[in-house]
Amino acid sequence: MKLYAKAAALCLLVGAVAAAPSGAAPSGAAPSGAAPSSAAPSSAAPSSAILRVGILPDADSLPLLVAEAEGLFAKEGARVELVTFKAAVERDAALQSGAVDGVISDLLAAALAVQGGFELRVTSLTDGRYGIVTAPGSGLDKPEQLRGVEVGISSNTIIEYATHSLLFAAGVPVAEIKGLPVPKIPVRMELLLTGQLKAACLPEPLLSAAQARGARLVAASDDAGLRAGVLLFTKKSLDTRLADITAFYRAYATAAARINADPAKYRPFLVDKAGFPAEVKDSYRFVRYEKPRLPSEADVRAVVAWMRSRGLLAAEVQPAAILDGRALSGF
């Protein structure tokens, strides 16, 4: 509860950044190498201090939950406390207030924070899934059929970015991409399933939950190579606790490999430990987790271009201003 109290003062600041007018097409993102920070990696052993990392109950966070449950952080010598948040605004405020050292987040939040003067850095991509699903019985089974069709989204977020990117890649003109803001994800899913929305963009695990109840998946971020989910740490944490964060990543990588090797083993874990809905236990399609790596400069530029087209950023944010690969030495 103390973490939420520390974060409360910044919630209004973070939330106020989230409103902006609509705009133009997203740029494409091509896989290419990104230049990490030039600072030398630390060879020091992890400290005894607790590293606090904020997460949401989603696919991106699953390797961290497995690492915690199976003692992998401790095995690497790191003391890690995972702090679960229900909403992104609380998570972001906690990071900016110093209540946590790092968070599962996205490139949009990173760019907004850096523009606002907060010393945060993207330390790696994460592997989640966002998808566009259509209502049961709608007859819509291809993304190109969504020209002019209202798609339930949350405005000026990774969900809207994913919606624009996936539909634009499918040939839908920007002028015919119609987002309907429904900020609360469970409400968005229910409107979809009851036919009040013909389509919606949802993150896992509600993406799988909607499919289990008859929704049809027409486009997904991982199939399209859309890369915007990330881990962020404060620059102060990276400068002073690099050995802890490096150990954190070793545990993350081990957990990711374990999930990849035997996903079926972790189906009970989804509900019992990760907080996923019970209905997705048997139907959930596991993400393929990759080893820790930075976003490419193209990934960052694509997000920044889209944000600038919508008036979310007043100035260009360069990849070098937000990427820091020091903790990934050895990967």
Backbone torsions as a table, in degrees:
resi	resn	phi	psi	omega
1	MET	NA	-32.8	179.3
2	LYS	-60.6	-35.3	-179.4
3	LEU	-63.4	-40.3	179.7
4	TYR	-68.0	-36.5	179.5
5	ALA	-64.1	-42.6	178.0
6	LYS	-63.6	-33.7	-175.4
7	ALA	-80.6	-21.7	-169.5
8	ALA	-58.5	-37.1	-175.7
9	ALA	-63.5	-23.5	-177.8
10	LEU	-99.9	-4.4	-175.8
11	CYS	-59.4	-42.0	-179.0
12	LEU	-65.5	-38.9	179.0
13	LEU	-61.4	-47.8	-178.3
14	VAL	-67.0	-43.5	-178.3
15	GLY	-64.9	-32.3	-176.7
16	ALA	-67.7	-23.6	-178.7
17	VAL	-73.8	-17.9	-166.5
18	ALA	-80.3	-1.1	-177.1
19	ALA	-104.1	133.5	178.7
20	ALA	-164.7	160.8	179.7
21	PRO	-74.8	167.6	-179.7
22	SER	-81.7	166.7	-173.9
23	GLY	-153.8	-133.4	-165.1
24	ALA	-112.8	-169.0	-172.0
25	ALA	-71.7	147.7	174.5
26	PRO	-74.9	150.5	173.8
27	SER	-78.7	155.2	176.0
28	GLY	-76.9	154.0	179.5
29	ALA	-116.2	119.2	179.5
30	ALA	-104.2	140.1	179.4
31	PRO	-69.8	121.0	175.7
32	SER	-153.6	163.6	-176.6
33	GLY	-71.6	146.4	176.1
34	ALA	-114.1	146.7	-177.6
35	ALA	-85.8	114.2	177.0
36	PRO	-74.0	171.9	175.7
37	SER	-55.8	144.6	-177.2
38	SER	-83.9	-4.7	-179.3
39	ALA	-64.5	143.8	-177.2
40	ALA	-73.0	141.5	178.5
41	PRO	-67.3	151.3	179.8
42	SER	-82.3	143.0	176.2
43	SER	-105.0	6.4	-178.1
44	ALA	-70.9	156.9	175.7
45	ALA	-76.2	155.5	176.7
46	PRO	-58.2	150.7	180.0
47	SER	-86.7	178.6	177.8
48	SER	-93.0	-1.5	-179.5
49	ALA	-75.2	152.4	179.9
50	ILE	-80.8	131.5	174.1
51	LEU	-98.0	115.1	-177.4
52	ARG	-99.3	127.4	-176.3
53	VAL	-127.8	125.2	-179.9
54	GLY	-85.5	136.3	-179.1
55	ILE	-133.0	166.0	170.6
56	LEU	-118.9	156.7	179.9
57	PRO	-76.5	79.2	-175.9
58	ASP	-144.9	178.5	-176.6
59	ALA	-63.8	-34.8	-179.9
60	ASP	-59.1	-35.2	-173.7
61	SER	-86.0	-10.6	-173.1
62	LEU	-56.5	-45.1	178.8
63	PRO	-60.5	-32.9	178.7
64	LEU	-69.1	-40.1	178.2
65	LEU	-65.4	-38.3	176.6
66	VAL	-67.3	-41.9	178.7
67	ALA	-60.4	-39.2	178.5
68	GLU	-68.6	-47.5	-175.8
69	ALA	-65.4	-32.0	-175.5
70	GLU	-100.5	11.9	174.0
71	GLY	70.2	23.7	-175.6
72	LEU	-75.2	-33.1	176.6
73	PHE	-63.0	-47.0	179.8
74	ALA	-61.6	-38.6	179.9
75	LYS	-61.2	-32.2	179.2
76	GLU	-87.0	0.4	178.1
77	GLY	86.2	11.0	-178.4
78	ALA	-104.1	139.9	173.0
79	ARG	-99.9	105.0	-174.3
80	VAL	-118.0	132.8	174.0
81	GLU	-117.2	119.9	176.9
82	LEU	-88.9	130.0	-178.8
83	VAL	-115.6	115.1	-176.3
84	THR	-88.1	129.6	176.8
85	PHE	-113.7	149.2	179.2
86	LYS	-87.8	-24.5	-175.4
87	ALA	-137.5	147.9	-178.1
88	ALA	-63.9	-34.6	-177.7
89	VAL	-63.9	-38.0	177.4
90	GLU	-68.1	-41.8	178.8
91	ARG	-60.0	-47.9	-176.6
92	ASP	-66.7	-39.6	178.6
93	ALA	-65.1	-37.4	178.6
94	ALA	-63.4	-40.8	178.8
95	LEU	-65.7	-44.7	-175.8
96	GLN	-71.8	-22.7	177.7
97	SER	-87.5	-10.3	-178.1
98	GLY	88.9	7.6	179.1
99	ALA	-70.5	-27.3	172.5
100	VAL	-130.6	160.3	-178.0
101	ASP	-91.8	-27.3	-178.6
102	GLY	-154.3	167.1	-179.6
103	VAL	-150.3	152.7	162.7
104	ILE	-74.6	126.1	-173.5
105	SER	-150.5	-147.3	178.7
106	ASP	-151.9	167.2	-176.2
107	LEU	-65.3	-29.8	178.6
108	LEU	-64.2	-48.4	179.1
109	ALA	-62.7	-37.1	179.5
110	ALA	-63.8	-46.0	-178.8
111	ALA	-64.6	-41.0	178.3
112	LEU	-63.3	-41.4	-179.0
113	ALA	-66.1	-44.0	-180.0
114	VAL	-65.0	-40.2	176.7
115	GLN	-61.6	-33.0	-179.9
116	GLY	-81.3	1.4	175.8
117	GLY	92.6	9.0	179.4
118	PHE	-86.6	135.0	-176.3
119	GLU	-85.6	80.6	178.6
120	LEU	-118.1	154.8	177.5
121	ARG	-137.9	142.3	173.0
122	VAL	-80.9	122.4	-177.3
123	THR	-105.3	-15.9	175.2
124	SER	-172.6	163.2	166.0
125	LEU	-75.7	159.1	167.1
126	THR	-120.2	167.9	-177.3
127	ASP	-117.1	100.5	176.7
128	GLY	-122.0	-164.9	177.1
129	ARG	-150.0	133.5	172.4
130	TYR	-125.9	138.3	-177.3
131	GLY	-144.4	155.2	174.5
132	ILE	-98.8	123.6	178.2
133	VAL	-119.7	151.0	179.2
134	THR	-111.0	156.9	-174.0
135	ALA	-66.7	145.9	175.0
136	PRO	-56.6	132.7	178.2
137	GLY	78.0	5.1	-177.5
138	SER	-76.3	-20.8	-176.6
139	GLY	77.2	7.0	179.7
140	LEU	-98.6	112.5	-177.8
141	ASP	-129.8	9.1	177.1
142	LYS	-135.9	143.7	-177.6
143	PRO	-61.8	-32.6	-179.0
144	GLU	-66.7	-16.6	176.6
145	GLN	-75.8	-5.1	-176.9
146	LEU	-93.6	16.8	173.1
147	ARG	-60.8	120.9	177.6
148	GLY	75.1	0.4	-179.8
149	VAL	-90.3	131.9	179.1
150	GLU	-69.1	127.6	179.0
151	VAL	-112.4	125.4	179.2
152	GLY	-67.1	129.0	-175.5
153	ILE	-142.5	176.9	160.9
154	SER	-114.0	128.9	-169.9
155	SER	-68.5	142.5	173.0
156	ASN	56.2	40.8	-178.6
157	THR	-131.3	177.9	175.9
158	ILE	-60.7	-28.2	178.2
159	ILE	-66.1	-45.1	178.2
160	GLU	-69.1	-38.3	177.0
161	TYR	-60.1	-44.2	178.6
162	ALA	-63.4	-42.2	179.5
163	THR	-59.7	-50.6	179.6
164	HIS	-61.5	-44.6	-176.8
165	SER	-64.4	-45.3	-176.7
166	LEU	-68.4	-42.0	-179.0
167	LEU	-73.2	-38.3	177.5
168	PHE	-63.1	-40.6	178.2
169	ALA	-65.3	-26.3	179.0
170	ALA	-85.6	2.0	176.7
171	GLY	96.4	8.5	178.2
172	VAL	-81.0	122.8	179.2
173	PRO	-61.9	148.2	-177.6
174	VAL	-54.5	-42.2	-177.4
175	ALA	-64.0	-18.3	-178.5
176	GLU	-106.0	9.2	172.7
177	ILE	-90.2	113.5	-173.0
178	LYS	-116.2	108.2	176.3
179	GLY	-96.3	137.6	175.7
180	LEU	-115.2	112.0	-176.6
181	PRO	-64.7	122.0	171.5
182	VAL	-137.0	88.1	-169.7
183	PRO	-60.0	-38.9	-176.9
184	LYS	-80.0	117.1	-172.6
185	ILE	-62.0	-44.3	178.3
186	PRO	-60.6	-37.2	177.5
187	VAL	-65.7	-41.9	178.8
188	ARG	-59.2	-43.1	179.9
189	MET	-65.4	-41.9	-178.9
190	GLU	-66.8	-39.1	176.3
191	LEU	-61.5	-37.6	177.3
192	LEU	-65.3	-49.2	-173.7
193	LEU	-69.7	-24.0	178.0
194	THR	-93.7	3.6	176.3
195	GLY	82.8	4.9	178.4
196	GLN	-78.2	-19.7	168.4
197	LEU	-120.9	138.2	177.4
198	LYS	-82.8	-22.1	-179.1
199	ALA	-155.2	157.0	177.8
200	ALA	-155.2	152.1	172.9
201	CYS	-103.7	125.6	-175.4
202	LEU	-130.8	149.3	171.7
203	PRO	-90.6	162.5	168.7
204	GLU	-70.8	145.4	10.2
205	PRO	-92.6	-2.4	-178.5
206	LEU	-69.9	-21.2	174.0
207	LEU	-61.4	-46.7	177.8
208	SER	-68.1	-37.0	179.2
209	ALA	-62.0	-41.2	178.6
210	ALA	-64.9	-41.0	178.2
211	GLN	-64.4	-37.6	178.6
212	ALA	-63.3	-22.6	-179.5
213	ARG	-104.2	17.8	170.3
214	GLY	107.0	-5.3	177.3
215	ALA	-70.6	154.2	-177.8
216	ARG	-111.9	126.4	178.1
217	LEU	-78.4	125.8	179.7
218	VAL	-113.6	-17.6	178.0
219	ALA	-163.0	141.5	-178.9
220	ALA	-137.0	147.6	-175.1
221	SER	-64.4	-39.6	-177.3
222	ASP	-71.5	-34.3	177.1
223	ASP	-66.9	-30.7	-177.2
224	ALA	-91.7	-2.0	-179.1
225	GLY	71.6	26.1	179.5
226	LEU	-79.5	121.3	-173.8
227	ARG	-123.1	103.7	179.8
228	ALA	-141.6	-13.4	175.9
229	GLY	-77.4	135.6	-173.9
230	VAL	-144.6	166.7	164.7
231	LEU	-101.9	133.0	176.8
232	LEU	-115.4	142.9	168.5
233	PHE	-131.2	153.9	174.9
234	THR	-68.7	149.5	177.9
235	LYS	-61.9	-36.3	178.2
236	LYS	-59.9	-43.4	178.9
237	SER	-63.5	-41.9	179.5
238	LEU	-65.4	-37.9	-178.4
239	ASP	-72.7	-32.7	-172.6
240	THR	-109.0	-15.9	-174.8
241	ARG	-135.8	38.7	-176.5
242	LEU	-60.9	-37.9	-179.6
243	ALA	-63.6	-37.9	178.0
244	ASP	-64.4	-43.6	-177.2
245	ILE	-70.0	-36.2	176.6
246	THR	-64.1	-42.2	176.7
247	ALA	-64.1	-39.9	175.1
248	PHE	-55.0	-44.5	-179.1
249	TYR	-69.5	-33.9	176.8
250	ARG	-62.6	-42.2	177.9
251	ALA	-66.1	-41.5	177.2
252	TYR	-57.2	-47.2	-177.5
253	ALA	-63.8	-39.4	178.0
254	THR	-64.3	-44.5	178.7
255	ALA	-62.8	-42.9	179.0
256	ALA	-60.1	-42.8	179.3
257	ALA	-64.3	-37.9	178.7
258	ARG	-65.3	-42.0	178.5
259	ILE	-63.8	-45.1	179.6
260	ASN	-60.5	-38.8	-175.1
261	ALA	-71.3	-30.7	-176.7
262	ASP	-151.0	70.1	-177.7
263	PRO	-57.7	-36.8	-177.2
264	ALA	-58.8	-33.6	179.7
265	LYS	-59.6	-28.7	-174.0
266	TYR	-98.1	7.0	177.2
267	ARG	-61.6	-46.8	176.4
268	PRO	-61.2	-33.5	-179.1
269	PHE	-61.6	-34.6	-178.1
270	LEU	-54.3	-43.4	-176.8
271	VAL	-89.3	-44.8	-172.9
272	ASP	-71.2	-35.6	-174.0
273	LYS	-118.0	-35.6	-173.6
274	ALA	-89.6	-9.6	177.1
275	GLY	77.4	20.4	177.1
276	PHE	-75.1	154.5	176.5
277	PRO	-60.7	142.7	-177.5
278	ALA	-59.8	-30.3	-176.1
279	GLU	-67.9	-15.1	-179.1
280	VAL	-96.8	-1.2	-174.8
281	LYS	-53.7	-43.8	-176.3
282	ASP	-94.4	-20.5	-174.0
283	SER	-103.6	-12.2	-175.8
284	TYR	-59.2	131.6	177.9
285	ARG	-96.0	107.7	-175.6
286	PHE	-62.9	139.5	171.3
287	VAL	-71.3	145.3	172.2
288	ARG	-85.9	112.6	-175.9
289	TYR	-85.7	130.1	179.1
290	GLU	-97.0	163.8	177.6
291	LYS	-66.9	153.3	-178.6
292	PRO	-54.8	132.2	179.1
293	ARG	-156.3	153.0	178.2
294	LEU	-74.5	154.8	166.7
295	PRO	-61.9	154.6	173.1
296	SER	-77.0	161.7	175.2
297	GLU	-61.3	-33.0	178.6
298	ALA	-65.0	-38.2	176.4
299	ASP	-58.6	-47.2	-178.2
300	VAL	-64.9	-45.5	-177.6
301	ARG	-64.3	-35.7	178.1
302	ALA	-62.4	-44.8	179.6
303	VAL	-65.7	-45.5	-178.5
304	VAL	-62.6	-41.9	179.3
305	ALA	-61.4	-43.0	178.8
306	TRP	-64.3	-43.6	-180.0
307	MET	-63.9	-40.5	179.4
308	ARG	-67.2	-35.1	178.5
309	SER	-65.1	-21.5	-179.3
310	ARG	-104.1	6.8	177.9
311	GLY	75.4	16.9	-178.8
312	LEU	-81.7	-23.4	179.2
313	LEU	-121.3	132.9	-179.8
314	ALA	-80.2	-24.1	-177.7
315	ALA	-144.4	165.6	178.3
316	GLU	-65.0	139.1	172.7
317	VAL	-111.9	117.3	-176.7
318	GLN	-80.3	144.4	177.7
319	PRO	-52.0	-39.6	-177.9
320	ALA	-63.3	-21.0	-178.9
321	ALA	-78.9	-16.3	-176.5
322	ILE	-125.5	-13.4	-178.1
323	LEU	-94.5	136.7	178.1
324	ASP	-144.6	109.4	-175.2
325	GLY	-99.3	14.1	-175.8
326	ARG	-59.9	-36.5	-176.2
327	ALA	-75.4	-9.7	-175.7
328	LEU	-98.1	11.2	178.6
329	SER	-61.9	130.0	-176.7
330	GLY	102.4	-13.5	176.9
331	PHE	-98.1	NA	NA
